[in-house]
Each structure stands twice: as C-alpha cells, then as structure tokens.
C-alpha cells in the first residue's frame, strides 16, 4: 500500500499541482493570457478587466499606461474602435511559476487592419507579464509590451 501511495504522490509532483477544476497552474495561466489575446482579436473589451488585478500596471513601448482600467479607457479601448481586424500569429508563450507569482513571456506577430483606410500594419511583438494567484485565480499584475515593424 505504501508503494502505491508513494507512486501516486510522485506522479502528482511530476504532473504539477491541480486545482479543483483539474487544471494545472500553468494551464490556468495560459488560459488567462489566451483570453486577453482573444478579446483583443475580437476587438472587444468585454471581460478583459476581470483578467487583471485592480492595482495592475501596464507598460507599452516605453510608456507607463497606469492600471488596466485606465489603459483600457484611454488607450486600448479607443484603439480597438479604430481597427477593422487584429490577428495574432506565430504565437509562443513560456511560463515560470514561483507561487504566488507567475512570469510569462509571449512572442508573436500581429496584423492590424485599420478601419479608416484598410491599411495593414504588421508588427513583431513581445510581452512579459507577472501574474499573481489570489483566492485560487490567476490575474495579471503587471504587463509590458513592445513591438517593431516585421522585417
């Protein structure tokens, strides 16, 4: 019996901690980041604030944008209205978990089609984020994005 218990305990350590929903922390973190990406691709701010801590900080291409709600109201929200489409491609994410925090690095290419003149803008981007687990949920605490023209 002890052998079976040790085997199961060892497998749990290898697989990683699971929550009540059966998802590992890494899977939950990736889901949060994917939900943010999906909202932007849908050109919709609905539910995006729920992905962020109230005292979050957003940094973009050398600028301090404030907390996410401020960023959404003064920057991201108005931009989404100016786009006909926003699509991510070549997306990769890495995560490192050091409870109660997690650190992500995302790389991608994004393509925006402007509503005003249908001009296409293609950028290579990178984002680093710090998430914090509070009451069993992962939320974005800090995020920094930058981009440059794709060569």
FENHUMO-V896992 format. One record per run of one state. SS is the DSSP state (h for helix, s for strand, l for the rest). FROM is the first residue (numbers start at 0). TO is the last residue. If there is no record, write none. Layout:
SS,FROM,TO + SS,FROM,TO
This chain:
l,0,0 + h,1,14 + l,15,16 + s,17,17 + l,18,22 + s,23,23 + h,24,40 + l,41,46 + h,47,50 + s,51,59 + l,60,61 + s,62,65 + l,66,66 + h,67,80 + l,81,81 + s,82,97 + l,98,99 + s,100,113 + l,114,118 + s,119,133 + l,134,135 + s,136,148 + l,149,150
